[in-house]
Amino acid sequence: MGSPLDAVLFVYYKVPAAQQAALLPVVRQFQARLRSSWAGLEAELLQRPELSDGIATWMESYRSSAGLSAALLAAIAQAAADADLPVARHVETFVPLR
């Protein structure tokens, strides 16, 4: 099984299509701030290719060459809270199979 250093954090949530244009720069800005504050952090924003009843599913992913420490996980959660995203976030961590 993978180690905590190999872990990838996935955060997914639903965004109404009408709110996507407003939320996109908010998420990109807080991810950029996180990358500049945490050396080795990779942050990505993805979405499912289709809408479901006018709702998009967005996925943030985070990995770090230094691993996902408790402090980094707290910083990611705090950045999202500070951005005041009007959506429920679901958080999962995965590691590579070996």
Secondary structure, DSSP 8 states (H G I E B T S, - for coil): ---GGG-EEEEEEEEEGGGHHHHHHHHHHHHHHHHHHSTTEEEEEEE-SS-BTTEEEEEEEEEETT---HHHHHHHHHHHHHTT-SS--EEEEE----
